[in-house]
């Protein structure tokens, strides 16, 4: 038994050393990248697994349609990166093979399809999630997920910490012996500060008056307690923003409370809680298939659908019927991030018209609906509508 404990202590010591090095690296980072100074802005396209290549191709077609002039003038360039598949990752026993990682680092922003994460009992080796690895390697610390349902008076933006918490060492837990397994949760001062600061800055710049911090600090006192204490410190710099804190269990309930949910605006929360709460929130918008996700760092950013790779759809020959709405909505977030807010707003309106209001075509995931490519063309046709904003407003009011 003593030998088991000593081995566990040795591994734990190495993990701590790695986290301290990561903190040093975070502190050494400079300012955010300025996209206005780049020519070209390189947009990486990563298909991923399962339905990923199909829906990513659909979204890419829409983005290229919106950015025709920028592509022609050399302001924007698309770069397709292949090989981030579960087969390649399993063969190399790496979450992201080194050659692919180097290609990703050459991109300023990335549009990424879903990737398969191995789990206990399946046929794949125990390699880390490609998403988690990408967030670490590119230091994409802020996972930003908006949810908007006007008819329910819901307009939420979630800032989920992306590189720490329960996922930071998710594949590095210790089986001390056959009777004891231990995983780790990580919170650093630097990591908590930058995500909380980003959330308050977003609220301030967008004239939003309420920010909610979500933890379980009453039970998980050390790590969640640090997160909450840092939130208190940051909040002092934003006296015009009303802030409060909720525990994750009751917060999941309040999102479905029609009397309270419309009161919330901006949320900031640690990694695991953010993963859970944003999937719940997406259901109000039509499900995880409709919601996009941004992963923001100072030098890189990655945008993705928030659903999985749906291998069953591929096995059943239904990949072409997969809904590209989520990753296309992520594309709208990408456009806004690289300073094309006009194109981003047009795409969001077109997605709402096609997916919620007009619905001339429906994606059902089967041959009872249209293909993802047909739906992408429907979006592009809608984008060419004269007075798109007026049409959007009229349909939106009719929906109410």
N, C-alpha and C positions, 0 to 999 in steps of 0.2 A: 504493500500500500504506500509506503514512504517513497518507493521508487516511482510509482505513478504520479504522486504529488510533485516530486522534483522535476519530472519531465514536463508536467503541466506548467509549473512555475517558470521553467526555462522558455517554453513557448510564449507564455504571457509576457515575459520580459522582452522578447524580440518584437512582439506586437506593440508594446509600449514605445520601444525605440523607433519603430516605423511611424507611429502617430506623432511623436515629437519632431521627427524630420518633416512630416507633412505640415506641421504648424509653422516651422521655419520657412518652408516654401511658400505658404500662404502669406506670411508677413512680408515676403520679398517681392510680391507681385506689385506691378505698377497700376496705372489708370486703365479704365475701360478703353477698348479699341474704338477709333472714330471711323465709322463707315464712310463718311463724307470724303475722307482723304484716300480711300482705296480705289484703285482702278487696275484690274477689275475686282469686283467682289466675287469671290469664288463660292458657289453654292454646291456643296457635295450632295449627291443623291445615293442613298444606301438602301437597297431593297430589303435585306434581311431574310427572314424565313417565312415559310407558309404562304399566306396571301400577301405578304409584304411586298414582293417585287411587283405584283399586279397593281395594288392600290397606289404604290409609290409612283409607278409609271403614269397612272391616271392623274395624280396630283401634279407631277412634273409637267405634263402636257398643259394643264391649266395655268401654272406659273409661267411657263414659256410664252403662252398666249398673252398674259398680262404684261410681260416684260420684253415684248418684241423689240421695241425701240432701244431699250437698254442693252439688250444682247447685240443688236446690230452695231451700236456705237462703241461696244467694248467695255461698257460700264459694269456689265454682269456676265459671268461665265458659269455654265453648269459643268460639273465634273462627276461622272458616274463612277462609283467605287463598288466593285464586285468582290465577293468572297467572304462577307461577314455572315456566314451561314453556320448553322449548328454542326454540319458535317465537317467543315474546315476547322472550326474551333475545337471540336472533339478530337480531330486527328492531331492537332498541334498541342492539345491540352492547354489552351490559352483562351481566355475570355475574348481577347482581340488579338489575332496574329500580328506579329510585329510589322510586317510589310503593309498590312491594312492600316494599322495605327499611324504609320508615317504618312500615308495618303490622307488620312483624316486630318492630321495636323496641318496639312497644306491648305485646308479649306477654312474659310472664315465662318461660314454657317453650314449646317448639315440638315437635310431633310431625310429622316430615317424611318424605314418600315419596322414593324415589330420583329423582335428576335426571340427565339425559344430559349428559355432558361431551364437547364437540367434540374430535376428534383429527385429526391430519394425514391429508388425503386424503378426508375425508368432505364432505358438502354444506354443513356449518355453518361460520360464520366462527370464527376463532381467539379465542374469548372464554374467560375464566377459568372454572374449575369453580365452579358455584354453591355447592357445599359448602365449597370453599376460601374463597370470598368471604364466605360467611356466618360462617365461623369467624373471619375477620379482622375483619369489620364489628362482630360482637357479642363479639369477643375470647373465643371459646370455646376456650381453650387446652388443655384436657384431654379427650382422647378416651378414654373408659373402656369397655372391653369385657370382660365376664365370660364364661368358658367353664367349664361344669360337666358332668362325666360321672361320676356316682357309681360306676358299676360298673367304671370304669377308674381310680378313685381320683384323678380329675383335678378340681381346683378352682383355676382360674387367674383372675387379674384383671390385665388389661393397661392401663397408663397410657401412652398414646401422645401425645407432644407434637403439637399440632394446628396451630400457626400459623407454624412455622419450618421448618428443615431444607431438604430438597430441593424442597418444595412452596411455600415462601414466595414465591419469585419464578419459579414454574413457567412462567408465560406471558411472562416478561420476559427471557428469554435473548437473547443477541446473536449474530446471524449476521455475524461480522466481515467475511467475504467468502465467495465460493462454496466455499472449501476449509476454512473454520474456523467452527464453531458453539460457543458457550460458554454453559453454564447456571451457576446459582449456588446454593450451599447456605449457609444462614444459621443461626448459633447465637448467641444473646445470653445474657449472664449472667442477666438478669431472667427470660427465657423458660425457660431450663433450670432455674433455681432453683425456679420456682413449680410446674412439673410434677413435679419430683423430690420437692419438699416434699409435694405432694398425695399422691404414691404412698406415702411414708413415713407420713404421717398416716393414710391409709387402713389400712395394715398395723397401725399402732399401735392404732387404734380398734377394729379387728376381731380383735385378739389373734392376728395372723399373725406368724410368726417369721422368714420368709425373704423377701428382696427381691432381685431380679436386675436389674442394669443391662445393657442391650444396646447396643453400639456397634460401630464398626469403627475404633477409636481407634489401632490399630497401623498403619493405612494412611492413614486420613483424620485426620491428626494434629491439625489446628488446630480444626476445628469439633467433631468427635467427641471430641477430646482435652479441649476445654473442658467438654463435657457430662459426661464421666467425672470430671474434676477437681471439678466442682461437686457431683457425687454423693458423692464422698469427704467433702466439707465438710459436706453435709447429714447424711450417715450418722453423723457424730460426735455428733449430737444425739439419736440413737436407739440407745443401746448395747445394748438388749435385742433388737434386730432384727439377725439375721445377714444380711449383704449380700455379694453377689459380682458380678463382671462377666463377661460372655461376649461374644464377637464374633458378629455376626449370622449369618455363614455356618454356624458350628458350632451355634449356637442352633437354627436351623431343623432340624438333624439331631437334636438332643437332644429336641425335642418329639415325635419319632416313636420315640424309644428307650424301650421299655417298662420298662427297668431304671432309668431316670433321671427320666422326665417327671413322675412323681407327687411328686417332691421339690420342684418349683417351686410358688410361691404367687402372689407379686406381681411383675410386670414393669414397668419403666419404660424408655422408649426413644424416640429421635427419630422424626420423622414418617414417612419412607419405610419404615424398618425395621418400624415399628409397623403400617403398612398391610399389609405382606407377612406378617408373623408372625401377626397376628390372623386373617387369612383362612385361613392354614394351621391355626391352632388351632381355628377354627370347624368344620373338617371332622370333628373328633372328636365334636362335639356333633350332627352330622347335616348339616353343610354351612352355607354362608353364609346360606341361606334360613331358618335356625333361630336365628341369633344377632342380638341387638340391640346398639345402640351408643349411648353417651351422649357428648355434647359439652358440657363444663361450663366456664362462666366465672363471674366474680364477680357479674354482674348479669343474665345470661341463661343459658339452657341449651337445647340442642336434642337430640332423641332420634330415631334413625332406624334403618331396616334397613341391613344392611351389604352387601346385594347391589345389583345394578344395576337399570335400568329395564326391561329385557327387552323391547325394541321388537318382537322377532320374535313374542313371544306375542300382542301387540296386533295385528300384521299378520295373524296366523293365526286371529284371533278367539278366543283362549284366555285373555284377560285375566281373565275372571271365575273361572278355575280357578287363578289365582296363589295361592301359599301366603302367608297373612298372618302366619305365626308369628313371623318375624323382627321385623317392626315392632310386633307385639303384645308381644313380649318387651321391645322398647324401651319400650313403654308401661308395662310393669311397672317398669322402671328410672325412668321419669318419675314414677310414683306414689311410689316410695321417695324420690326427690329432693325432692319437694314435701311430704314429711313425712306420707305415708300408707303406712307400712310394712306395716300389716296387710293392706290391699288388694293391695299389691305382692306380698306373700308368697302370698296366695291365688291371684293370677293366675299366678305362676310355677309353683305346684303344678298348677293346672289345665292349663297349657301342657304340662307334663311328662306328665301323665296322658293328655291327648288325643294328644300327638305322639309319645310314646315308650313308655308303659306299656300303656295300655288300647287305644288306636287303634281305636275303633269306627268312625271315619271317617278316610279318608286323602286327602290332597291330593297329586295326581300332576302337576299342571300341565296335565292334559288331561281329557277327559270320561270317562276311566277312573276318575277320583276325584271327590270332591265339590268344589263351588265354595268360594271363600274365604268367602262369606257363610254358607254352610251350616256351615263349620268354625268360624266365629265364634260361631254359635248353639250349636254343640256345646260350645265353651268356656264360654259363659254358662250352659248347662244344667249343666255340671260344677261351676261356681262355686256353684250352689245345693244341691250335695250336702251332706247332713248329715254332720258329722264328716269334712270334707274332708281334714284333716291325717291322720286315721287311715287313710282310704282311700289317700292318697298314700304313706304309710309302708308299708302292706301291699303295694301294687303295686311299690314300689321294692325291697323285700326279695325279692319274688318274682322280679323281674328279675335280681337278683344270683345 
